[in-house]
Amino acid sequence: MSAELHLPDLPEVPLSLGLAPAAARRANMPWSLRLRDALSSYLPLLLMLVLALATWWLVKNSPKVPPTAADSAVRTEPDYTMSGFAIERFDARGLLKLRIEGAQMRHFPATDRIEIEAVKVRAIAPDGRVTLASARRALSNADGSEVQLLGGAEVTSERASGAPLVMRSEYLHAFLVTERVLTTAPVSVQWGATQLRAASLEYDHAAGRMELGGPQRMTLPGKAARR
């Protein structure tokens, strides 16, 4: 025996029943809501684009850093000159300790050196002793404590006895603070009536020492020339 059960036909349920797709929802939204939804989706990308453009504009229009001294070419020409000049330096008590004058002065920034034409120097020690120097040309450091005298150079230094010591050469290197004079060129020295000639000289006033090098010749007062 068999029995058949007949069920009534069920209505077809559409597969799209439930949540509608996003596109369908947006299509049914008012245009103002659709615009706000689009802006909220692309806002991060727009902000990144604006930030990138602003950074590029700042880099392009920012002032350039001037080149440093190391990057700049070393200047071989003087940065300033002076004619008919005189430079004076004073100690803590206001007393004159150094005066340098000349026909013309040129300052070279690359070495911070000064070149002087027709130079005359007057240096006064703390105890009042005076050292005079002159030459056709001179090279000096910035503070004038070290002077290289070139051409007809002469340095006159007072001794304790009062007799001046005069050194003459075509080249004399004078250290005015330490009262030293050096040269590797032929030099003549006069102390009172005594005269010396040598191939080089090293004079240290503080130590009371003078060293002469090379062939030497001495002339004593009232005596014939001696070697």
C-alpha positions in Angstrom: 0.0 0.0 0.0 1.4 3.4 -0.8 0.2 6.9 -0.1 1.2 10.1 -1.7 1.3 13.4 0.1 0.8 16.5 -1.9 2.1 19.8 -0.5 0.7 23.0 -1.7 3.1 25.0 -3.9 5.2 27.5 -1.9 5.7 31.0 -3.2 9.2 31.7 -4.6 11.3 33.9 -2.4 13.6 36.2 -4.3 17.4 35.8 -3.5 17.8 39.5 -3.0 15.4 39.5 0.0 17.2 41.0 3.0 19.9 43.8 2.9 20.0 45.5 -0.5 23.4 45.9 -2.2 25.3 49.2 -1.5 24.9 50.4 -5.0 21.2 50.0 -4.8 21.1 51.8 -1.5 23.2 54.7 -2.8 20.9 54.9 -5.8 17.9 55.4 -3.5 19.7 58.0 -1.4 19.2 61.8 -1.9 22.0 63.5 -3.9 23.2 65.4 -0.9 23.7 62.2 1.1 25.4 60.6 -1.8 27.8 63.6 -2.0 28.6 63.4 1.7 29.1 59.7 1.4 31.6 60.2 -1.5 33.5 63.0 0.3 33.8 60.9 3.4 35.3 58.0 1.3 37.8 60.2 -0.5 38.6 62.7 2.3 41.8 60.9 3.5 43.2 60.8 0.0 42.4 64.4 -0.6 44.1 65.4 2.6 47.3 63.5 1.7 47.3 65.2 -1.7 47.0 68.6 -0.2 49.7 67.9 2.4 52.1 66.7 -0.4 51.5 69.8 -2.5 52.0 72.1 0.5 55.3 70.3 1.4 56.5 70.6 -2.2 55.6 74.3 -2.3 57.5 75.0 1.0 60.6 73.2 -0.2 60.6 75.0 -3.5 60.1 78.5 -2.0 62.1 78.2 1.2 65.3 80.5 1.2 68.5 78.7 0.4 71.1 78.4 3.1 74.2 80.5 2.3 77.4 78.6 1.6 79.7 78.1 4.6 83.2 79.4 4.7 84.5 76.0 3.8 82.3 75.8 0.7 83.3 79.3 -0.4 86.4 79.8 -2.6 89.4 81.0 -0.7 89.9 84.7 -1.4 93.4 85.6 -2.5 92.7 89.3 -3.0 92.4 91.8 0.0 89.0 92.6 1.4 90.0 96.1 2.4 92.9 98.6 2.1 93.9 101.7 4.0 96.3 104.5 3.0 98.3 106.7 5.3 97.1 104.8 8.3 98.2 104.3 11.9 97.1 101.6 14.3 97.6 101.9 18.1 97.1 99.4 20.9 96.9 100.2 24.6 97.3 98.1 27.7 94.8 97.6 30.5 96.0 100.9 32.1 95.4 102.8 28.9 99.1 103.2 28.1 100.3 102.9 24.6 102.1 99.6 23.9 102.2 99.3 20.1 101.9 101.7 17.2 102.1 100.6 13.5 101.9 103.0 10.7 102.6 102.9 6.9 101.8 104.3 3.5 99.3 101.5 2.7 97.8 98.5 4.3 96.0 95.5 2.8 94.2 92.8 4.7 93.9 89.3 3.3 91.0 87.4 4.8 92.2 83.9 3.7 95.1 84.1 6.1 94.0 87.0 8.3 97.4 88.6 7.5 98.2 92.3 6.9 100.6 93.6 4.3 102.0 97.0 4.9 104.1 99.3 2.6 106.7 101.7 4.1 106.1 100.3 7.6 107.2 101.9 10.9 106.6 100.1 14.2 107.0 101.4 17.8 106.6 98.8 20.6 106.8 99.8 24.3 107.6 97.1 26.9 105.9 97.2 30.4 109.2 98.5 31.9 109.2 101.4 29.4 111.8 100.1 26.9 111.1 101.0 23.3 111.7 98.8 20.2 111.6 100.5 16.8 111.2 98.6 13.5 111.0 99.8 9.9 111.2 98.3 6.4 110.0 98.9 2.8 107.3 96.2 3.3 106.0 94.1 6.1 103.7 91.1 6.7 102.0 91.1 10.1 99.5 89.0 11.9 96.1 90.5 12.9 97.2 91.9 16.4 100.6 93.1 15.2 102.6 91.0 17.7 104.5 89.2 14.9 106.0 91.2 12.0 108.1 90.1 9.0 110.1 93.0 7.8 111.2 92.8 4.1 113.6 95.1 2.3 115.9 97.5 4.2 114.7 96.1 7.5 115.9 97.6 10.7 115.1 96.8 14.4 116.4 99.0 17.2 116.2 97.7 20.8 117.3 99.5 23.9 119.7 97.6 26.2 119.8 97.9 30.0 122.9 100.0 29.7 121.1 102.5 27.5 123.2 101.7 24.4 120.9 100.8 21.5 121.2 97.5 19.7 120.5 97.9 16.0 119.9 95.0 13.6 119.8 95.5 9.9 119.0 93.0 7.1 116.9 92.5 4.0 114.7 90.2 6.1 114.0 90.4 9.9 111.3 88.4 11.7 110.3 90.4 14.8 108.2 89.0 17.7 107.3 92.2 19.5 105.7 90.7 22.6 108.4 88.2 23.4 111.1 90.6 22.1 112.8 88.1 19.7 114.3 88.8 16.3 115.2 86.0 13.8 116.7 86.0 10.3 118.4 83.5 8.0 119.6 86.3 5.7 122.9 88.2 6.0 122.6 90.6 9.0 124.6 93.4 10.6 124.5 94.2 14.3 125.6 97.5 15.9 125.9 97.9 19.6 127.4 101.2 20.4 130.8 101.3 18.6 130.9 97.6 18.1 129.7 96.1 14.8 129.0 92.5 13.8 128.3 90.8 10.5 126.9 87.3 10.2 124.9 85.0 7.9 122.1 84.6 10.3 120.9 85.8 13.7 118.7 84.7 16.6 118.2 87.4 19.3 116.3 86.9 22.5 116.1 90.1 24.7 114.4 88.4 27.7 117.2 85.8 27.9 119.9 88.3 27.0 121.2 86.0 24.3 122.3 86.6 20.7 123.4 83.7 18.4 125.1 84.5 15.1 125.5 81.8 12.4 127.7 81.4 9.4 130.8 83.4 8.6 131.1 86.3 11.0 133.1 89.5 11.1 133.5 91.9 14.1 134.7 95.4 14.3 135.7 96.7 17.7 136.2 100.4 18.5 139.8 101.5 17.9 140.7 98.0 16.6 141.2 96.5 13.2 138.5 94.2 11.8 138.7 90.7 13.3 137.2 87.4 12.1 
